[in-house]
Structures are given as C-alpha cells and as structure tokens.
Amino acid sequence: MLRFASLLALCAVLTACGGSNPYLEASLKPAELQGKDKAWFEKNWGPPDGKAPRFFGGETWTYFRIAGGKSGPTMFNFTPNECQITLKFDKEDKLSDYSYSGC
C-alpha cells in the first residue's frame, strides 16, 4: 500500500511540473529578458491577485486565471482549470523570475 501511495504521489508531481505552456513562455520570457517592470504588468495584466514582499527586497506577485477545463458527461458539468502565475520582481521593480502551474 505504501508503494502504491508513493507511486501515486510521484506521478502527481511529474504531471504537475512536467508540462510547459508555450503561450505563457512566449510572453513571459521576453518580458524577463527586456526587463519589464511592475508598472508594465499592472497596465497589461491588471492588478495582481496577491502581493508579498521578498526577503532580500523586491516583491512577489501572484495571478490566478481560468485556463480551459474539462466538461463531464452532462452539458452543464464543467470543471475549470485554475492557472497560478507567480512573478518575482527585484529591488528595482524589474521582473527577475517567474513560474506557473495548472496552465
């Protein structure tokens, strides 16, 4: 039973971390390389759903978006996928790193 639970947990981690989203990569990677700042993201993406300070300065912003979903056997049974996008800004308010899950 423990082996099955371990295998199930490993599959869940690989599934959650294994996929990449080419559309998000095409928008976030250039933004990071071009040094886009918080004002640019707030203008183009809107205000973040959450903000938190970083230990060595800067800020972490989190956005939650609906990214597709799955429909069940009945017509009104739709389960949306929630996409979480995390943007990390440095002391100069420039994008320094990003990550996403569920997209």
C-alpha positions as a Markdown table, in Angstrom:
| # | Residue | x | y | z |
|---|---|---|---|---|
| 1 | Met | 0.0 | 0.0 | 0.0 |
| 2 | Leu | 2.8 | 2.4 | 0.8 |
| 3 | Arg | 4.5 | 1.6 | -2.5 |
| 4 | Phe | 1.2 | 2.5 | -4.3 |
| 5 | Ala | 0.9 | 5.7 | -2.4 |
| 6 | Ser | 4.5 | 6.7 | -3.2 |
| 7 | Leu | 4.0 | 5.9 | -6.9 |
| 8 | Leu | 0.8 | 7.9 | -7.0 |
| 9 | Ala | 2.5 | 10.9 | -5.3 |
| 10 | Leu | 5.4 | 10.7 | -7.8 |
| 11 | Cys | 3.0 | 10.7 | -10.8 |
| 12 | Ala | 1.2 | 13.7 | -9.4 |
| 13 | Val | 4.4 | 15.7 | -9.0 |
| 14 | Leu | 5.6 | 14.7 | -12.5 |
| 15 | Thr | 2.3 | 15.6 | -14.0 |
| 16 | Ala | 2.1 | 19.0 | -12.2 |
| 17 | Cys | 5.7 | 20.0 | -13.0 |
| 18 | Gly | 6.2 | 18.3 | -16.4 |
| 19 | Gly | 4.2 | 20.4 | -18.7 |
| 20 | Ser | 5.1 | 23.8 | -20.1 |
| 21 | Asn | 2.8 | 26.3 | -21.7 |
| 22 | Pro | 4.3 | 27.7 | -24.9 |
| 23 | Tyr | 1.9 | 30.7 | -24.9 |
| 24 | Leu | 3.0 | 31.8 | -21.4 |
| 25 | Glu | 6.6 | 31.2 | -22.2 |
| 26 | Ala | 6.3 | 33.3 | -25.4 |
| 27 | Ser | 5.0 | 36.2 | -23.3 |
| 28 | Leu | 7.0 | 35.9 | -20.0 |
| 29 | Lys | 10.5 | 35.0 | -21.3 |
| 30 | Pro | 10.8 | 38.2 | -23.5 |
| 31 | Ala | 9.3 | 40.2 | -20.6 |
| 32 | Glu | 12.0 | 38.9 | -18.3 |
| 33 | Leu | 14.8 | 39.5 | -20.9 |
| 34 | Gln | 13.5 | 43.0 | -21.7 |
| 35 | Gly | 13.4 | 44.0 | -18.1 |
| 36 | Lys | 9.7 | 44.7 | -17.9 |
| 37 | Asp | 8.7 | 46.3 | -14.6 |
| 38 | Lys | 5.7 | 46.1 | -12.3 |
| 39 | Ala | 4.0 | 49.1 | -13.9 |
| 40 | Trp | 4.1 | 47.3 | -17.3 |
| 41 | Phe | 2.5 | 44.1 | -15.9 |
| 42 | Glu | -0.2 | 46.1 | -14.0 |
| 43 | Lys | -1.0 | 48.0 | -17.2 |
| 44 | Asn | -1.2 | 44.9 | -19.4 |
| 45 | Trp | -2.3 | 42.2 | -17.0 |
| 46 | Gly | -4.2 | 44.2 | -14.4 |
| 47 | Pro | -3.6 | 44.3 | -10.7 |
| 48 | Pro | -2.3 | 41.1 | -9.2 |
| 49 | Asp | -4.5 | 38.8 | -7.1 |
| 50 | Gly | -1.8 | 38.7 | -4.4 |
| 51 | Lys | 1.4 | 40.5 | -3.4 |
| 52 | Ala | 4.1 | 39.5 | -0.9 |
| 53 | Pro | 7.5 | 41.1 | -0.1 |
| 54 | Arg | 10.7 | 39.1 | -0.9 |
| 55 | Phe | 13.3 | 38.5 | 1.8 |
| 56 | Phe | 16.1 | 40.4 | 0.0 |
| 57 | Gly | 13.9 | 43.1 | -1.4 |
| 58 | Gly | 11.5 | 43.2 | -4.2 |
| 59 | Glu | 8.1 | 41.7 | -4.4 |
| 60 | Thr | 6.3 | 38.6 | -5.5 |
| 61 | Trp | 3.0 | 38.9 | -7.4 |
| 62 | Thr | 0.5 | 36.1 | -8.0 |
| 63 | Tyr | -2.2 | 36.0 | -10.6 |
| 64 | Phe | -4.9 | 33.4 | -10.8 |
| 65 | Arg | -6.6 | 32.7 | -14.2 |
| 66 | Ile | -9.0 | 30.2 | -15.6 |
| 67 | Ala | -7.2 | 28.2 | -18.3 |
| 68 | Gly | -9.6 | 25.9 | -20.1 |
| 69 | Gly | -11.1 | 23.0 | -18.3 |
| 70 | Lys | -12.9 | 19.7 | -18.7 |
| 71 | Ser | -16.5 | 19.0 | -19.4 |
| 72 | Gly | -18.2 | 16.0 | -17.9 |
| 73 | Pro | -20.9 | 13.7 | -19.4 |
| 74 | Thr | -23.7 | 16.2 | -19.0 |
| 75 | Met | -23.8 | 19.5 | -20.8 |
| 76 | Phe | -23.5 | 21.8 | -17.7 |
| 77 | Asn | -20.8 | 19.8 | -15.9 |
| 78 | Phe | -17.7 | 21.9 | -16.5 |
| 79 | Thr | -14.6 | 21.9 | -14.2 |
| 80 | Pro | -12.3 | 24.8 | -14.9 |
| 81 | Asn | -8.5 | 24.6 | -14.6 |
| 82 | Glu | -7.1 | 27.3 | -12.4 |
| 83 | Cys | -3.8 | 28.7 | -13.6 |
| 84 | Gln | -1.4 | 30.2 | -11.0 |
| 85 | Ile | 1.2 | 32.6 | -12.3 |
| 86 | Thr | 3.9 | 33.9 | -10.0 |
| 87 | Leu | 6.1 | 36.8 | -10.9 |
| 88 | Lys | 9.1 | 37.8 | -8.9 |
| 89 | Phe | 10.4 | 41.3 | -9.0 |
| 90 | Asp | 13.8 | 42.6 | -7.8 |
| 91 | Lys | 14.6 | 45.7 | -5.8 |
| 92 | Glu | 14.4 | 47.9 | -9.0 |
| 93 | Asp | 10.9 | 46.5 | -9.7 |
| 94 | Lys | 12.1 | 44.6 | -12.7 |
| 95 | Leu | 10.9 | 41.0 | -13.5 |
| 96 | Ser | 13.6 | 38.7 | -12.3 |
| 97 | Asp | 11.9 | 35.3 | -12.3 |
| 98 | Tyr | 8.5 | 33.7 | -13.0 |
| 99 | Ser | 6.8 | 30.3 | -12.6 |
| 100 | Tyr | 3.3 | 28.9 | -13.3 |
| 101 | Ser | 1.3 | 25.8 | -12.6 |
| 102 | Gly | -2.0 | 24.5 | -13.8 |
| 103 | Cys | -1.8 | 26.3 | -17.1 |
